Amino acid sequence: MSQLRTLHQSPALLVPDQVLLPEGPQTGHAVLVADGRILAVGPLAEVAAQVPALLTEVHAPVTTGTAHIERQVTRIDLPGRLLMPGFIDAHHHLTQTFGKSLVFGEPSEIFQRVWVPMESNMDAEAIDVATRLAAWESLRGGFTTVADAGTRSSVDVSAISDVTSAVGLRCVLGMIGNDLGGGVRTSTVAEVVAAAESHLTRWDAEPLVHPSLAVSIPEVASDEALVALTRMAREAGVPFQTHLNEHIVAVERSLNSSGERPLERMARLGALGPELLAAHATLLTPREIRLLRDSGGAIAYNPVASSWKGNAVAPALLMHELGVRIGLGTDGTRSDAFRLLDAAETAQRLTGGMDVVDSSSGGGWTWLEQGLRGGADAVGLSGRVGEIAPGAHADLLVVDIDTPEFVPSWDLPWELVRVANRDQIEAVIVDGKLRLEHGWPVDWDGREFLDRAREVSRRVVENSPITRIDPSASEHRSRWMAEHEGTPLRDGGVASVTGSRNGTATSAGGVDW
């Protein structure tokens, strides 16, 4: 793997055991990478024969000072490894990472009790640390691109882009254009439009930053702002992000304020189009699914968010069959791409497949596709990320498949969905540069940073007016044990809560439960 550390310094011919292409895994293939792009992919002999012509055609000789350096191609063999595209997280909140474990077991409206209080209390240092922590976790989990839906913090979004670029995570960066709050106007449409125009043009020199416009939920944008922002996104060819039809309370809030469900209101305004990237979309009527499909909009299917804090699971398999564009998102829950694939398939199997004896529920490849090319399409980067193809960014994963999980291997796409895990990701490459090796950054001190993250996150959470409804796991256990005090146990003993060690209740006999 050490050769990958110099990958960005000269053209490289990557020769793995297998290459994951859209049509499936291929053996005997090679990938030519130079200047952050994929130049060629195909059978090793064919790609090797193309190398001189390709480099002459698209690359001038490198000159450093007065020294002329001929570009040499480095062959990097990767035996027992799968070379595959990096995954795309189609819905994330990079600045919320300090609170992710505070919302386990919480009812759905956590933004009011956790996210708003916490993010409004985050200074520039906190945003920097939270974003770096989330970006690192994303890369560790195999995500090379994330779509950030926008921060509620008052800091400029450059605080996010600076960190993601430094860490090496490609970011579709949302700018929130809400003009309503609490039923009153918080800014003018003109102010929203001016901010959006600036956001769309300010990232031209940042290769890893791609602008996007957003509103938190349609209910916090006036009709005029929704129309203006979606039109601007459509004309610029960038995503318009919003949380759409996510929770029961959100649908009812929209019905109370406008007499329409959120998606219906957007359809009436002409604010549904191919620019739409709708997070969640869990509560859709058949009519709304048709409107979404006919408009060309995309959804970020967030199965882990549904299981952790949702009211429902998006009918992703149905929408896929009907032609709706779909990517997979974490919603900032757990940045592990392989576990996300498994959750996506499992949620569809449990909510629909089992009822109709659909044992396949997408055939495995569907979820792999939505995590890769589907996600790239949903976030506006189709053809540039999510696949190994000439002209695409060299955003790649080196995955160890010489492991017990993959021996024997009969159906690699299904195995990636069901048994792969992030520990098998040996290298993460973004824009042709090695960013992580065995989960750890190669050009900055991860251990030192974790100490800083613990300190800053503790300061932010302790000083934020966060309200939790569900107790911690230890507290929950103690309450359960207290309710069952004196109840006979299966082994003939008696439940008792007489003391605790480090906050964990113990039985009278001193045996930890």
C-alpha positions as CSV (number, residue, x, y, z in Angstrom):
1,M,0.0,0.0,0.0
2,S,2.9,2.4,0.5
3,Q,3.1,3.0,-3.2
4,L,-0.4,4.6,-3.1
5,R,1.0,7.4,-1.0
6,T,2.7,8.8,-4.1
7,L,-0.3,8.2,-6.3
8,H,-0.9,11.9,-6.9
9,Q,2.7,12.6,-7.9
10,S,2.7,10.7,-11.2
11,P,0.5,8.6,-13.4
12,A,-0.3,5.2,-12.0
13,L,-1.5,1.9,-13.4
14,L,-3.6,0.2,-10.7
15,V,-3.8,-3.5,-11.1
16,P,-6.1,-5.1,-8.5
17,D,-7.5,-8.6,-8.3
18,Q,-10.9,-7.3,-9.3
19,V,-12.4,-4.0,-10.5
20,L,-16.0,-3.1,-9.8
21,L,-17.6,-1.7,-13.0
22,P,-21.3,-0.9,-13.4
23,E,-21.9,-4.2,-15.1
24,G,-20.3,-6.1,-12.3
25,P,-16.8,-7.1,-11.0
26,Q,-14.1,-7.8,-13.5
27,T,-10.9,-9.7,-13.2
28,G,-7.7,-9.1,-15.2
29,H,-8.5,-5.4,-15.5
30,A,-6.4,-2.3,-14.8
31,V,-7.2,1.4,-14.2
32,L,-5.0,4.2,-15.4
33,V,-5.1,7.3,-13.1
34,A,-3.4,10.7,-13.6
35,D,-3.9,14.2,-12.2
36,G,-6.9,13.1,-10.2
37,R,-8.8,11.5,-13.1
38,I,-9.4,8.1,-14.5
39,L,-7.9,8.0,-18.0
40,A,-8.7,4.4,-18.9
41,V,-10.1,1.1,-17.6
42,G,-10.2,-2.3,-19.2
43,P,-8.3,-5.5,-19.7
44,L,-4.7,-5.0,-18.5
45,A,-3.0,-5.6,-21.8
46,E,-5.4,-3.1,-23.6
47,V,-4.9,-0.4,-21.0
48,A,-1.2,-0.8,-20.9
49,A,-1.0,-0.5,-24.6
50,Q,-2.9,2.8,-24.5
51,V,-0.7,4.4,-21.8
52,P,1.9,6.3,-24.0
53,A,-0.8,7.7,-26.3
54,L,-3.1,8.7,-23.5
55,L,-0.4,10.5,-21.5
56,T,0.9,12.3,-24.6
57,E,-2.6,13.4,-25.6
58,V,-3.9,14.8,-22.3
59,H,-0.8,15.7,-20.3
60,A,2.1,18.1,-21.0
61,P,5.5,17.3,-19.6
62,V,5.9,18.5,-16.0
63,T,8.3,21.3,-15.4
64,T,9.6,22.2,-11.9
65,G,11.8,25.3,-11.9
66,T,14.4,24.7,-14.6
67,A,14.3,20.9,-14.4
68,H,12.3,19.0,-17.0
69,I,10.7,15.8,-15.5
70,E,9.4,13.2,-17.8
71,R,6.2,11.6,-16.5
72,Q,6.8,8.0,-15.5
73,V,3.9,5.6,-15.0
74,T,4.0,3.6,-11.8
75,R,2.4,0.2,-11.8
76,I,0.8,-0.6,-8.5
77,D,-0.3,-4.2,-8.1
78,L,-3.2,-4.9,-5.6
79,P,-3.4,-8.7,-5.2
80,G,-6.4,-9.9,-3.2
81,R,-8.0,-6.5,-3.5
82,L,-11.1,-5.0,-5.0
83,L,-10.8,-1.6,-6.6
84,M,-14.2,0.1,-6.5
85,P,-15.7,3.6,-6.7
86,G,-16.1,5.6,-3.5
87,F,-19.7,5.7,-2.2
88,I,-21.9,8.8,-2.2
89,D,-23.7,9.9,0.9
90,A,-26.7,11.8,-0.6
91,H,-27.8,13.3,2.7
92,H,-25.6,14.4,5.6
93,H,-25.3,17.1,8.3
94,L,-21.6,17.5,8.8
95,T,-21.8,20.0,11.7
96,Q,-24.1,17.8,13.8
97,T,-21.6,15.0,14.7
98,F,-21.3,16.1,18.3
99,G,-24.9,15.1,18.9
100,K,-25.3,11.9,17.0
101,S,-25.3,9.6,20.0
102,L,-27.6,12.0,22.0
103,V,-30.5,11.2,19.7
104,F,-30.6,7.4,20.1
105,G,-34.2,6.5,21.1
106,E,-35.5,10.0,20.7
107,P,-38.8,11.0,19.1
108,S,-38.6,12.5,15.6
109,E,-38.6,16.3,16.2
110,I,-35.0,16.2,17.5
111,F,-34.1,19.3,15.5
112,Q,-36.0,21.4,18.0
113,R,-34.6,19.8,21.1
114,V,-31.0,18.9,20.0
115,W,-29.8,20.2,16.7
116,V,-31.0,23.8,16.9
117,P,-29.8,24.3,20.5
118,M,-26.5,22.7,19.8
119,E,-25.6,24.2,16.4
120,S,-26.6,27.7,17.6
121,N,-24.1,27.3,20.3
122,M,-21.2,26.3,18.1
123,D,-18.4,28.8,17.4
124,A,-15.9,28.6,14.6
125,E,-13.6,26.2,16.5
126,A,-16.5,23.8,17.2
127,I,-17.7,23.8,13.6
128,D,-14.1,23.1,12.4
129,V,-13.8,20.1,14.8
130,A,-17.3,18.7,14.2
131,T,-16.9,18.9,10.5
132,R,-13.4,17.3,10.5
133,L,-14.7,14.5,12.7
134,A,-17.7,13.9,10.4
135,A,-15.6,14.1,7.3
136,W,-13.1,11.6,8.7
137,E,-15.8,9.2,9.7
138,S,-17.3,9.4,6.2
139,L,-14.0,8.6,4.6
140,R,-13.5,5.7,7.0
141,G,-16.9,4.4,6.0
142,G,-16.1,4.4,2.3
143,F,-17.9,7.7,1.4
144,T,-15.7,9.9,-0.9
145,T,-18.6,12.3,-1.6
146,V,-21.2,13.7,0.8
147,A,-24.1,16.1,0.2
148,D,-24.3,18.4,3.2
149,A,-27.8,19.8,3.6
150,G,-26.6,23.0,5.3
151,T,-25.8,24.1,8.8
152,R,-28.0,25.9,11.3
153,S,-24.8,27.5,12.7
154,S,-24.2,31.2,12.1
155,V,-20.7,30.7,10.8
156,D,-20.0,31.1,7.1
157,V,-20.2,27.8,5.1
158,S,-16.6,28.3,4.1
159,A,-15.9,26.9,7.6
160,I,-17.2,23.6,6.3
161,S,-15.6,23.7,2.8
162,D,-12.2,24.5,4.2
163,V,-12.2,21.4,6.4
164,T,-13.7,19.0,3.9
165,S,-11.1,20.1,1.3
166,A,-8.3,19.8,3.8
167,V,-9.4,16.3,4.8
168,G,-10.0,15.3,1.2
169,L,-13.8,14.7,1.2
170,R,-15.7,15.8,-1.8
171,C,-18.6,17.9,-0.6
172,V,-21.9,19.0,-2.3
173,L,-22.3,22.0,0.0
174,G,-25.8,23.3,0.7
175,M,-26.6,26.9,1.5
176,I,-29.8,27.2,3.5
177,G,-32.2,29.9,2.1
178,N,-35.0,29.9,4.6
179,D,-36.9,33.2,4.8
180,L,-39.5,32.2,7.4
181,G,-39.2,31.0,11.0
182,G,-41.8,30.5,13.6
183,G,-44.4,31.8,11.2
184,V,-42.7,35.2,10.6
185,R,-40.4,36.5,7.9
186,T,-36.7,36.3,8.9
187,S,-35.2,37.7,5.7
188,T,-36.4,39.1,2.4
189,V,-36.5,37.1,-0.8
190,A,-34.0,39.5,-2.3
191,E,-31.6,38.7,0.5
192,V,-32.0,35.0,-0.1
193,V,-31.5,35.3,-3.8
194,A,-28.3,37.5,-3.3
195,A,-26.9,34.9,-0.9
196,A,-27.7,32.1,-3.3
197,E,-26.1,33.9,-6.3
198,S,-22.9,34.4,-4.3
199,H,-22.8,30.8,-3.1
200,L,-23.2,29.4,-6.6
201,T,-20.2,31.3,-7.9
202,R,-17.7,31.3,-5.0
203,W,-16.4,27.7,-5.3
204,D,-15.0,27.6,-8.8
205,A,-11.4,27.3,-7.6
206,E,-12.2,24.5,-5.1
207,P,-12.0,21.1,-6.9
208,L,-13.7,19.2,-4.0
209,V,-16.5,21.6,-3.4
210,H,-19.7,21.6,-5.4
211,P,-22.4,24.2,-4.5
212,S,-26.0,23.4,-3.8
213,L,-29.0,25.4,-2.6
214,A,-31.4,24.3,0.2
215,V,-34.2,25.1,2.5
216,S,-34.5,23.1,5.7
217,I,-38.1,22.1,5.1
218,P,-40.6,23.7,2.6
219,E,-42.6,25.2,5.4
220,V,-39.8,27.6,6.4
221,A,-39.7,29.1,2.9
222,S,-42.2,31.4,1.4
223,D,-43.8,30.6,-2.0
224,E,-41.6,33.3,-3.6
225,A,-38.4,32.0,-2.0
226,L,-39.2,28.4,-3.0
227,V,-39.8,29.4,-6.6
228,A,-36.7,31.6,-6.8
229,L,-34.3,29.0,-5.2
230,T,-35.5,26.0,-7.2
231,R,-35.4,28.0,-10.5
232,M,-31.8,29.2,-9.7
233,A,-30.7,25.6,-8.9
234,R,-32.3,24.3,-12.1
235,E,-30.6,26.9,-14.2
236,A,-27.2,26.4,-12.5
237,G,-27.6,22.6,-12.8
238,V,-27.0,22.0,-9.0
239,P,-29.2,20.2,-6.5
240,F,-31.9,21.9,-4.4
241,Q,-31.9,20.1,-1.1
242,T,-34.8,19.9,1.4
243,H,-36.3,17.5,3.9
244,L,-39.5,16.5,2.4
245,N,-42.5,14.6,3.8
246,E,-40.2,13.1,6.5
247,H,-42.4,13.0,9.7
248,I,-46.1,13.1,10.5
249,V,-45.7,16.4,12.3
250,A,-44.1,17.9,9.2
251,V,-46.9,16.9,6.9
252,E,-49.5,18.2,9.4
253,R,-47.6,21.4,9.8
254,S,-47.7,22.0,6.1
255,L,-51.4,21.1,6.0
256,N,-52.2,23.5,8.7
257,S,-50.3,26.4,7.1
258,S,-51.1,25.9,3.4
259,G,-53.8,23.2,3.2
260,E,-51.4,21.1,1.2
261,R,-48.8,18.4,2.0
262,P,-45.2,19.6,1.5
263,L,-44.7,17.8,-1.9
264,E,-48.1,18.9,-3.1
265,R,-47.3,22.5,-2.4
266,M,-44.0,22.3,-4.2
267,A,-45.7,20.7,-7.2
268,R,-48.3,23.5,-7.3
269,L,-45.6,26.2,-7.3
270,G,-43.6,24.5,-10.1
271,A,-40.8,23.8,-7.6
272,L,-40.5,20.1,-8.4
273,G,-37.9,19.4,-11.0
274,P,-34.7,17.5,-11.8
275,E,-32.8,19.8,-9.4
276,L,-34.7,18.4,-6.4
277,L,-32.8,16.3,-3.9
278,A,-35.5,15.4,-1.4
279,A,-34.2,13.9,1.8
280,H,-36.3,11.1,3.3
281,A,-39.6,11.3,1.4
282,T,-41.0,8.6,3.7
283,L,-44.6,9.7,3.7
284,L,-45.7,9.8,0.1
285,T,-49.1,9.1,-1.4
286,P,-49.3,7.3,-4.8
287,R,-50.1,10.6,-6.4
288,E,-47.0,12.2,-4.8
289,I,-44.8,9.4,-6.1
290,R,-46.2,10.0,-9.6
291,L,-45.6,13.8,-9.3
292,L,-42.0,13.1,-8.1
293,R,-41.3,10.7,-10.9
294,D,-42.8,12.9,-13.6
295,S,-40.8,15.9,-12.4
296,G,-37.5,14.1,-12.6
297,G,-36.7,14.8,-8.9
298,A,-34.4,12.6,-6.8
299,I,-34.7,11.4,-3.3
300,A,-32.1,10.5,-0.6
301,Y,-33.3,7.3,0.9
302,N,-32.1,7.2,4.5
303,P,-32.9,3.7,5.9
304,V,-30.8,4.0,9.1
305,A,-32.5,7.3,9.9
306,S,-35.9,5.6,9.5
307,S,-35.0,2.9,11.9
308,W,-33.4,5.2,14.5
309,K,-35.8,8.2,14.5
310,G,-38.4,8.0,11.7
311,N,-42.1,7.5,11.3
312,A,-41.8,5.4,8.2
313,V,-39.5,3.9,5.5
314,A,-39.5,5.4,2.1
315,P,-40.9,3.0,-0.6
316,A,-37.5,3.1,-2.3
317,L,-37.8,-0.2,-4.2
318,L,-41.2,0.8,-5.6
319,M,-39.9,4.2,-6.6
320,H,-36.9,2.7,-8.2
321,E,-39.1,0.4,-10.3
322,L,-41.2,3.4,-11.3
323,G,-38.1,5.3,-12.5
324,V,-37.6,7.7,-9.6
325,R,-33.9,8.7,-9.2
326,I,-32.6,7.5,-5.8
327,G,-29.4,7.8,-3.8
328,L,-28.6,6.6,-0.3
329,G,-28.0,8.9,2.6
330,T,-26.9,8.5,6.2
331,D,-28.6,11.7,7.6
332,G,-25.5,11.9,9.8
333,T,-26.5,8.7,11.7
334,R,-23.7,6.2,11.0
335,S,-21.2,6.8,8.2
336,D,-20.5,3.2,7.2
337,A,-21.4,2.7,3.6
338,F,-21.5,-1.1,3.6
339,R,-23.9,-1.1,6.6
340,L,-26.0,1.5,4.8
341,L,-26.4,-0.9,1.8
342,D,-27.5,-3.7,4.2
343,A,-29.9,-1.4,5.9
344,A,-31.4,-0.2,2.6
345,E,-32.1,-3.8,1.5
346,T,-33.3,-4.9,4.9
347,A,-35.7,-2.0,5.4
348,Q,-37.3,-2.8,2.0
349,R,-37.5,-6.5,2.8
350,L,-39.2,-6.0,6.1
351,T,-41.6,-3.3,5.0
352,G,-42.6,-4.8,1.7
353,G,-40.7,-7.8,0.4
354,M,-41.8,-10.2,3.1
355,D,-45.5,-9.3,2.6
356,V,-45.4,-10.4,-1.1
357,V,-42.8,-13.1,-0.8
358,D,-40.2,-11.0,-2.6
359,S,-37.1,-12.9,-1.5
360,S,-34.8,-10.8,-3.6
361,S,-36.0,-7.2,-2.7
362,G,-33.8,-5.5,-5.2
363,G,-31.4,-8.3,-6.1
364,G,-28.4,-6.8,-4.2
365,W,-27.2,-4.8,-7.2
366,T,-30.0,-2.2,-6.7
367,W,-28.6,-1.0,-3.4
368,L,-25.0,-1.1,-4.6
369,E,-26.1,1.0,-7.6
370,Q,-28.0,3.5,-5.5
371,G,-25.0,3.9,-3.2
372,L,-22.7,4.6,-6.2
373,R,-24.1,5.8,-9.6
374,G,-27.6,6.5,-8.2
375,G,-26.1,8.7,-5.5
376,A,-23.9,10.5,-8.0
377,D,-26.9,11.3,-10.1
378,A,-29.0,12.4,-7.2
379,V,-26.3,14.9,-6.0
380,G,-25.7,16.3,-9.4
381,L,-22.3,14.6,-10.2
382,S,-23.4,11.9,-12.6
383,G,-20.5,10.6,-14.6
384,R,-18.0,12.3,-12.4
385,V,-18.1,10.1,-9.2
386,G,-19.6,6.8,-8.2
387,E,-18.2,4.8,-11.1
388,I,-14.8,3.8,-12.6
389,A,-15.0,5.1,-16.1
390,P,-12.7,7.3,-18.3
391,G,-13.1,11.0,-17.4
392,A,-14.4,10.4,-13.9
393,H,-12.7,11.6,-10.8
394,A,-10.3,9.1,-9.2
395,D,-12.4,8.7,-6.1
396,L,-11.7,5.1,-5.2
397,L,-11.6,2.4,-2.5
398,V,-9.2,-0.4,-2.1
399,V,-11.1,-3.2,-0.4
400,D,-9.5,-6.4,1.0
401,I,-11.5,-9.3,-0.3
402,D,-8.9,-11.9,0.8
403,T,-10.8,-12.4,4.1
404,P,-13.1,-15.0,5.6
405,E,-16.1,-12.8,4.7
406,F,-15.3,-13.2,1.0
407,V,-13.9,-16.8,0.8
408,P,-15.6,-18.5,-0.9
409,S,-17.0,-15.7,-3.1
410,W,-19.9,-16.6,-5.4
411,D,-21.7,-13.3,-5.9
412,L,-19.6,-10.3,-5.1
413,P,-22.3,-7.6,-5.5
414,W,-24.6,-9.4,-3.0
415,E,-21.6,-10.0,-0.7
416,L,-20.8,-6.3,-0.7
417,V,-24.4,-5.6,0.4
418,R,-24.6,-8.3,3.0
419,V,-21.2,-9.1,4.5
420,A,-18.7,-6.4,3.7
421,N,-17.7,-4.0,6.4
422,R,-15.6,-0.8,6.6
423,D,-12.7,-2.6,8.3
424,Q,-12.0,-4.2,4.9
425,I,-11.4,-0.7,3.3
426,E,-7.6,-0.5,3.2
427,A,-7.2,2.7,1.3
428,V,-9.4,5.7,0.5
429,I,-8.5,7.8,-2.6
430,V,-10.1,11.1,-3.5
431,D,-9.2,13.1,-6.5
432,G,-6.4,10.8,-7.2
433,K,-4.7,11.2,-3.8
434,L,-4.5,8.8,-0.9
435,R,-6.4,10.2,2.0
436,L,-6.8,7.3,4.5
437,E,-4.8,4.1,5.0
438,H,-6.5,1.4,7.2
439,G,-8.9,4.1,8.4
440,W,-6.3,6.7,9.5
441,P,-5.3,9.9,7.8
442,V,-1.9,9.8,6.0
443,D,-1.0,13.5,6.2
444,W,-2.3,14.7,9.6
445,D,-2.3,13.4,13.2
446,G,-5.6,11.6,13.8
447,R,-4.8,10.6,17.4
448,E,-4.0,14.2,18.4
449,F,-7.2,15.4,16.7
450,L,-9.4,12.9,18.6
451,D,-8.1,14.4,21.9
452,R,-9.2,17.8,20.7
453,A,-12.5,16.5,19.5
454,R,-13.3,15.1,22.9
455,E,-12.5,18.4,24.6
456,V,-14.4,20.6,22.2
457,S,-17.5,18.4,21.9
458,R,-17.8,18.2,25.7
459,R,-17.7,22.0,25.9
460,V,-20.4,22.5,23.3
461,V,-22.8,19.9,24.6
462,E,-22.4,20.9,28.2
463,N,-23.1,24.5,27.3
464,S,-26.1,23.9,25.0
465,P,-29.7,23.8,26.2
466,I,-30.3,20.3,24.8
467,T,-33.4,18.5,25.9
468,R,-33.5,14.7,25.8
469,I,-36.7,12.7,26.3
470,D,-35.3,9.2,26.3
471,P,-32.9,8.3,29.1
472,S,-29.4,7.0,28.5
473,A,-29.0,3.3,28.0
474,S,-27.7,2.9,31.6
475,E,-30.6,4.9,33.0
476,H,-33.1,3.0,30.9
477,R,-31.7,-0.3,32.3
478,S,-31.8,1.0,35.9
479,R,-35.5,2.0,35.5
480,W,-36.3,-1.4,34.0
481,M,-34.5,-3.2,36.8
482,A,-36.3,-1.0,39.5
483,E,-39.7,-1.9,37.9
484,H,-38.8,-5.6,38.0
485,E,-37.4,-5.6,41.5
486,G,-38.1,-8.9,43.1
487,T,-39.2,-10.6,39.9
488,P,-37.9,-14.2,39.6
489,L,-35.3,-14.5,37.0
490,R,-34.8,-17.4,34.5
491,D,-31.9,-18.8,36.4
492,G,-33.8,-18.9,39.6
493,G,-32.3,-15.8,41.0
494,V,-34.1,-12.5,41.9
495,A,-33.7,-9.2,40.1
496,S,-32.2,-6.5,42.4
497,V,-30.8,-3.1,41.9
498,T,-28.8,-2.4,45.0
499,G,-25.9,-0.4,43.7
500,S,-23.9,0.6,40.6
501,R,-20.4,0.8,39.3
502,N,-19.6,3.7,37.0
503,G,-23.3,4.3,36.4
504,T,-24.1,0.7,35.5
505,A,-26.6,-1.1,37.7
506,T,-25.5,-4.5,39.1
507,S,-27.4,-7.4,40.6
508,A,-27.2,-8.1,44.3
509,G,-24.8,-10.9,43.6
510,G,-22.4,-8.5,41.9
511,V,-22.9,-9.9,38.4
512,D,-23.1,-7.2,35.7
513,W,-26.3,-7.4,33.6
